[in-house]
């Protein structure tokens, strides 16, 4: 693996291998790629301390996108002095997160605080929006931002040396096993754009793919092939499912059964399937697919 990249486990809900924060030491501090939610700050601070870094040495946080599991602690890091790098579409929601939090509240309800902790606004002077293909130079390290919509319209993947930090557009792969699941929450799922983003990653020159959920893998092409196969199976199922005009509640139940079937077909145990649920919950993913159908595919 790349010796210039550290993988920090956010210990989300006291579970290992669900949310990764990637750290890159540089000449005057350390860079984080994604930062996890505020509920995991103690674990990330402990992981940094174990490697000899204090919070004030985090100079920059590069966000793949602004969903709470990736960016929830960004405001806290900005308070410590970090600059927050983000897609230009996501930047306004970090400075003024009211709409973002209202949307999340509708999804998570009473579980908001337990899952994510506080979401602090990022002062505008700490926000650095970037453009596609922009090279971000920090302390002798260069990272390139790639616009990669599909999971979210405001999604970047970042390339550093031989590593691509793929956020969620590279799918979810937990436990180091050979199944890659697309997380498909509302409101911006777009399968056509997602496939184009996957092709962009496939064409790019890097060796390791590092999804936020979870870890770094050296089989880039196989990883992306697994993701495409799952997307194809999901889409074929969707067309069949919607022929019966299910209620959203029935759709959720059938979608959960599909995800378990796909995972079990790869030889996963029920416990391993549950780990995927921790990283990409089936109800939320079902709602995103259901909304995608209604918006783009419904006759």
N, C-alpha and C positions, 0 to 999 in steps of 0.2 A: 504494500500500500504506500501511498505518498507520505514520506516522513515529515512533510511540512504541514500536514493536516491532522488535527486531533479530533476524535469523535467523543463528544460529551453526552452522556445519557441523562436526560432530564428527569428520569424516574417518575414519569407521569402516573399519578394515582398510585404511587409506590410500586409501579411495575417497570421492569427493565425492558429495553428494546422496543419502545413505542415511539418516542420522540427523540430525535437526535439534534444537537446543536453542534455545528462544526466550527472549530477554532483554528485560526491561522496566526501564529506568532509572526511579528514583523519587527522592524528596526526599533520602533519606539512604543511597542505595546502588542495588542492582540486584536484580531478581527473575529467577529462571530458571523456565521452564515445561518440565518434564522436564530431565534432566541427563546422559543418556547413561550408558554403562558406564564403569567406571574405566579401561578400556583406551583411552578417548578423552580422558582428563583433560588431557593435554598440549595437544591441539588446542583444547579449549574454553578452557583458560587462556590460550593464545596469542591466540585470537580476542577474549577479553575484554581482554587487555593492549593489543591493537591499537586498542581503543576506549577505552582509558584507565582500565580497571578492574582492581583487584587482587582476588584470591580472597576476601579478608576483607571486601570490599564487597558480596559476595553475601549479602544478609540473609535471603532466603527462596527455597526451592525448592518449586514446586508440581508434584506428580507426578500424571500422568493415571492411572497404575497402576504396579504394582511389578515388572513384568517387567524382566529385566536390561538390555535395550537402552534402557529408559526411566529406570530408577531405580538402576542398578548403582553409580553414584558417590554416591548420596545420603548414605551414612555418612561419606564423605570431606568432603563439603560441610558436614555437621553438625559435624565436627571443626574446621572453619574458623570456625564460629559461626553458620551458617545454620539457620533453622528449616525443618523439613521438613513440608509440608502434604500430606495424603494421605486417601484414602477410609478410613473406619473399619474396613472389613473387611481392608484391606491393612496398616494400622498395626502390628498385632502381629508381622507377618512381617518388618518392618523392624527392630524392636527385638530380635527373636529370629529370625534368618534361617535357622536350621538346616534346617527343613523345606523352605523355598524353595530353598536351595542343594542339598539332597539331590535334590529333584525335577529341578532344572536339570542336576545331575551325571549323572542317568540319561539325559537327552536328549543332552547335549553331550560327555560322557565326557572324553577327553584334550584336547579343544579348549576346555574351560572357561576356563583362564587366558588362552590366546591371544585368544579372542573378547572376554571380559568383564573380565578383570583381577580385582582383589580386590573383594569385597563386604563392606564393614564394617558392623557393626550401628549403628543410629541410637540414641543415648541417649534414653530415654523422655522426658526433659525437653525435648528438641529436636523432639519429634513433636507435630503439631497435626492431629488428625483433624477432618474437617468433615462436615456434613450436606448433603443435597440442597437446592439453592437458597440455600445460605448465601453471603453476601457477605463476601469476604475483603478487608479494607482494610489497605493497606500503603503508607506514605509518600505519601499522596494518590492512590494508584491503587486502584481497586476491581475485583476479579475475582469472578465468581459461579461456584460449583461446581454442575455438573449431573450427577446420577447417570445414567450411560449404560451399563448392562450389555449383554452380548451377546458381545463379544470376551473380556471378563473380568468377573466379578461385582463386582470392586472397582474399577470404572472411573469416572473423572470426565472430563468435558469442562469446560473453563473458558472463560467469556466475558469478554473485556476490550474495552470500548468497542465497536468494530465487528468484532472478531476473535473467532472461536471456535477455541481450541486443542483439536483433536478427538482427540488421542492416536491410538489404533488403531481406535476405533469409527467414525471417518470414513474408514477404509480407507487403503491405501497407493497413492500416486501419485508416481512418480519420473520424473525427466527432464523434468518439465513437460508431459508428454504426456497424451492423453485416454483413459486406461484407469485405472480405480480397482479395486484388488484387495483383498478382505477378508483380513487375516491371521487364520488360524483355528487357533492352537495349542491343545493340551490345557492344562488340564482343564476349562475353564469355558465353552467355546463353546456358545451358545444362539441359534439363528437367529431364533426368535420374539422374544426380548428384543432382539436386535440390530435387527430391523426397527422395533420400538417406539422404540428410541433414535434411529434415523435419522429417524423421523417427528418426534420431539421436536426434533431439530436443524432439520429442514425448517420447523417451525412457529415457531422462535425468530427473533428480529430481530437479525441480524448480516449483515455484508457479505462478510467474508473468512473462508474456512475454512483452517486451518493444521494439517494432519496432521503428526505427528512424522516420518513418512516420506513426502514430504519437501517442505516449502516452503509458501508462502502463495498461495492462489488466490482470484480474484475472481468465480468462477462457481459460487457455492454450490449453486444448484439443479441445475445440470448435473452438478456433481461428485457430489452425492448420487444423482441419477438413474443415473449410471454405476455407482455402488456397488451400488445396488439391482438393476440389470440383471445385474451379475456374480453377486450372491448368488442371484438367481432361476435363472440358468443353472447355477450350482454345485449348487443344490438339485435341479433337474430331473435333472442328471447323476447325482447321488447315488442317487436313487430307481432309475434304470435300472441303475446299477453294482451295487447291492446285491441286485438280482434274481439275480445270478450267484454270490452268496456268495463273493466273492474273498478270498484270504488278505490279511493286512495288507501283505505285501510287494508283491503284485500291485496292491492298492489304491493304494499309494504310487506305483507306476510309472504307473498309469492317471491318477492325480490330476495328476502332473507333466505328462503329455501334455495333459490338459485345460487346465491353466494356460497352457501354451505356445500351444495352439490359440486360446484366448481372446485372448491378447496379440497373436499374429500376425494374427488377424482384424481387429485395430484398426490394422494397418499397422506393427507394431513389428518391428525387426530382432532377430536372435538376441542381439546384444550388449545391446540394450535389455531384452529378456526376462530376460537374466542379471542385470541390475540389480535387477529385481523379486525375483529369488531371494536377492540379498544382503539385501534389506529384509524379506522374508517367505519364508523357506525352504520349499520344497515338501514335504519329508518331514515336518517338524514340523506344517505346516498340514494335511497329509493325516492325520496321527495325530489331530489335533483333530476333524476332520470324521468320521473313523472312530469315534472315541469318542462323538461326539454321536449318531451313528446308533444305536450299541449302547445308549446310555443313554435316548434319547428316542423313537426311531422304529422300532426293530426290532420285528417282529411277535411 
